[in-house]
Amino acid sequence: TKREAPYVIYPEILVIVDYDGYRLHGGDNVQIKRYFISFWNGVDLRYKLLKGPKVRISIAGIIISRGRDATPYLERNRVGRDAIDSAAALTDMGKYLFRERRLPVYDIAVAITKYDMCRRRKGGRCTKGTAGKENQKNPRGPPKKKTTKMEERGGGFF
């Protein structure tokens, strides 16, 4: 027999704000939390349009990076001054979070940054506009499967 999907799914999101996001909001934790709670409320409203099963977004926690060393998976994969190698950062983030034991229980971790996402090619060049494709390459294995990244551009996320 087929297993039925639950009537409502509650994915728990672990939101990770990088150091530049922290600085962008003047280092004000309350302002940062309000901003991202409002953003995820908008995402939740968008998902309310889905039917069978319904989806309600739940925030498992918000991690605010008060230093660049708090997100080594992003810093280690910076390309130049304004980009991050998205595939490498996603892999490193998955490994880092898999080993980290101090985190709340979550279904997916989302790192939010202002940097452009790009894909490093042979020879070291980074092709912008290809972020997200790495999830199509190997959808199976841990620890990458519960992570993603978002790039913020003045209130818009990509």
C-alpha positions as CSV (number, residue, x, y, z in Angstrom):
1,T,0.0,0.0,0.0
2,K,1.0,3.6,-0.6
3,R,2.0,5.7,2.3
4,E,0.0,8.9,2.5
5,A,1.7,12.2,2.9
6,P,0.8,14.1,6.1
7,Y,-1.9,16.7,5.7
8,V,0.6,19.4,6.8
9,I,4.4,19.4,6.5
10,Y,6.4,21.6,8.9
11,P,9.9,22.0,7.5
12,E,12.2,23.4,10.2
13,I,14.7,26.0,8.8
14,L,18.0,26.8,10.4
15,V,18.8,30.3,9.2
16,I,22.5,31.3,9.2
17,V,23.3,35.0,8.7
18,D,26.9,35.6,7.6
19,Y,29.1,38.3,9.1
20,D,28.3,40.8,6.3
21,G,24.6,40.4,7.1
22,Y,25.3,41.1,10.7
23,R,27.2,44.3,9.8
24,L,24.5,45.3,7.3
25,H,22.0,45.4,10.1
26,G,24.4,47.4,12.3
27,G,25.1,44.4,14.6
28,D,21.6,44.7,16.1
29,N,20.5,41.1,16.8
30,V,16.9,42.2,17.4
31,Q,16.8,44.0,14.0
32,I,18.4,41.0,12.3
33,K,15.8,38.5,13.9
34,R,12.9,40.8,13.0
35,Y,14.1,41.1,9.4
36,F,14.6,37.4,8.8
37,I,11.4,36.4,10.7
38,S,9.5,38.7,8.4
39,F,11.3,37.3,5.3
40,W,10.5,33.7,6.3
41,N,6.9,34.7,7.1
42,G,6.7,35.8,3.4
43,V,8.1,32.5,2.3
44,D,5.5,30.7,4.5
45,L,2.7,32.8,2.9
46,R,3.9,31.8,-0.5
47,Y,3.9,28.1,0.5
48,K,0.4,28.4,1.8
49,L,-0.7,28.4,-1.9
50,L,0.4,24.7,-2.1
51,K,-2.2,22.0,-1.7
52,G,-1.8,18.4,-0.8
53,P,0.2,18.4,1.4
54,K,0.1,21.8,2.9
55,V,3.5,23.3,3.9
56,R,4.1,25.6,6.9
57,I,7.6,27.0,7.4
58,S,9.0,26.8,10.9
59,I,12.2,28.5,12.0
60,A,14.4,26.1,14.0
61,G,16.8,28.9,14.9
62,I,18.7,31.9,13.6
63,I,22.5,31.9,13.8
64,I,24.0,35.3,13.6
65,S,27.7,35.4,12.7
66,R,29.6,38.0,14.7
67,G,32.8,37.3,12.9
68,R,34.0,35.9,9.6
69,D,35.3,32.8,11.3
70,A,31.7,31.8,12.2
71,T,31.1,30.7,8.6
72,P,34.4,29.1,7.5
73,Y,32.6,27.2,4.7
74,L,31.8,30.5,3.1
75,E,35.1,32.3,3.8
76,R,37.2,29.3,2.6
77,N,35.3,29.4,-0.7
78,R,35.4,33.1,-1.5
79,V,36.4,34.0,-5.1
80,G,37.8,37.4,-5.3
81,R,36.1,40.2,-3.4
82,D,32.5,39.6,-4.3
83,A,31.7,35.9,-5.0
84,I,31.6,32.5,-3.4
85,D,32.1,29.2,-5.2
86,S,28.6,27.8,-4.5
87,A,29.3,24.1,-5.0
88,A,32.4,24.0,-2.8
89,A,30.7,26.2,-0.1
90,L,27.6,23.9,-0.1
91,T,29.7,20.8,0.3
92,D,31.8,22.4,3.1
93,M,28.7,23.8,4.8
94,G,27.1,20.3,4.9
95,K,30.2,18.7,6.4
96,Y,30.6,21.5,9.0
97,L,27.0,21.4,10.1
98,F,27.0,17.6,10.1
99,R,29.9,17.7,12.7
100,E,28.5,20.6,14.7
101,R,26.6,19.3,17.8
102,R,25.4,22.6,19.3
103,L,22.7,23.2,16.8
104,P,19.0,22.9,17.2
105,V,17.2,20.1,15.3
106,Y,16.4,21.3,11.7
107,D,15.4,20.0,8.3
108,I,17.3,22.4,6.1
109,A,20.0,24.9,6.9
110,V,20.1,28.1,4.8
111,A,23.2,30.4,4.8
112,I,22.4,33.9,3.7
113,T,25.1,36.1,2.2
114,K,25.3,39.2,0.0
115,Y,28.1,37.6,-2.1
116,D,27.4,36.5,-5.7
117,M,27.1,32.7,-6.1
118,C,29.3,31.3,-8.8
119,R,30.7,27.9,-10.0
120,R,34.4,27.5,-10.2
121,R,35.5,26.0,-13.5
122,K,38.8,24.3,-14.5
123,G,41.5,27.0,-14.6
124,G,40.0,28.8,-11.6
125,R,37.5,31.0,-13.3
126,C,34.2,31.4,-11.6
127,T,31.0,31.4,-13.7
128,K,28.3,33.5,-12.0
129,G,24.7,32.7,-12.4
130,T,25.1,28.9,-12.0
131,A,24.3,28.6,-8.3
132,G,21.8,25.9,-7.5
133,K,23.0,23.5,-10.2
134,E,25.1,21.6,-7.7
135,N,22.0,20.2,-6.0
136,Q,21.1,18.4,-9.3
137,K,24.4,16.6,-9.5
138,N,24.2,14.3,-6.5
139,P,20.8,14.6,-4.8
140,R,21.5,11.5,-2.6
141,G,24.3,11.7,-0.2
142,P,24.7,13.3,3.2
143,P,25.8,15.6,4.4
144,K,25.0,18.0,1.6
145,K,21.3,17.2,1.3
146,K,20.1,19.4,4.2
147,T,21.9,22.6,3.1
148,T,21.4,25.5,0.8
149,K,22.7,29.1,0.3
150,M,21.0,32.3,-0.5
151,E,22.4,35.5,-1.9
152,E,20.8,38.7,-0.8
153,R,20.6,41.7,-3.0
154,G,18.9,44.7,-1.3
155,G,16.0,42.8,0.1
156,G,15.8,40.3,-2.7
157,F,17.1,36.7,-2.3
158,F,18.5,34.6,-5.1
